Amino acid sequence: MQFTSDDLIAVIAEHLAGRLSIAQLADWAFDRFYSLEQEELIVPADEEEVIREVLDELMFADDEAFALTAEELQRLMDRLAQL
């Protein structure tokens, strides 16, 4: 399955709009990270490193120790948008 930074931006935006809980976002990110590790996702080579880093941050976002603010999530989206 093809997966790009735009897909990741869209899901973060869903959370910020209140349509996806932080737990759902974290679970979704974990699933995508695992799929990427299993080579079930195809990502553009020039986006892969950043996508992996953002997924890694998101999959723990429901843990208080790693919680992300709306501003931090927006920065992640901005970083992805520059790809």
N, C-alpha and C positions, 0 to 999 in steps of 0.2 A: 504494500500500500504506500502511496506517495504521501509525504508529510513535509510541510514547509514552515518557515517562520510565520507566514501569514495564518496558517492553521492555529499556531500557538497564540498569536496575538488575538485571534477571534475568541478563543476560549478564556483567556485572561479578561478580555472585555466583557464576556458573559458574566464572569464573577463580579467584576466591578459594577455591572449594571444590576446586580442582585438576583440574577437568574440561576446562579450556580453557587452553592455554598463553598466555603474554604475547604471543607472536608471532601466535597465532590471534586474540586479542582485538584487537590492533592492526590486523590485516588486516580483521577484521570491522568495526571502527570506521571505517577508511578507506572501505570499501565503502558503509557507511551514510551517511557524510559526503558522498561523491560522489553517491549517490542523492538525497540531500536537495538538493544543489546543482542536480541535473538535474530537480528537482521530481517525482521518482518516488516519494518518500515524502511522506505527509501527516502533519503533526504538529500538535498543538493549538497555536494561536497563542500562548497564554500560556506554553507550554513551549519554544517554538522556540529562543529565545536561549540558554537553559541547555543544551538538548540539543546545539546546535551547539558550545558551549564545551567540554562534556564529551567529545564525539566528537573534537574537535580535540586535546584532551589525550591521549585514549586511542590515537589512531592513530599516535602517536610513542612510546608507552610501551615498545616493544621496543628503543628506542635508549637506550644507557647514559646519554647526556646528558639524556634526558627520562624516565628510569625513574621509576615510581611505586611507592611502598611500599604494603603492605597497608593501612596507616592512611590514606594519601592516597586510595586507592581507596574505602575505607569513607566518607571524607568526601565524595567525589563521590556515592556512593550516598545519603548523608544529604541532600545538597543536592537531589538529584533527588526524593527522597521528600517534600520540603517543597512540591513543586509541586502 
